[in-house]
């Protein structure tokens, strides 16, 4: 294989990796993440970027909580969900960047 062919193949591989990373970026941002609040209180949902989508509470469980306790549980769950979404996004992008560009 001559140097022009090697450069051409390298360029194809780079292009394929760029496409794979772009697809992973779109996929990671569009995948919601649902985490349990804990104590049977319900769930928090964030989008792939970690932005809050919803907080779903279990009415019966919330009745036994103080405002401060409930907000603490929800805030903790939201921070965990944001972190998990960020980690998942990074893993997806890293995996896409490592994939071989020849498919």
Secondary structure, DSSP 8 states (H G I E B T S, - for coil): --HHHHHHHHHHHHHHHHHHHHHHHHHHHH--EEEE-STT-EEEEE-TTS-EEEEEE-HHHHTTS-HHHHHHHHHHHHHHHHHHHHHHHHHHHHHHHHS-S--
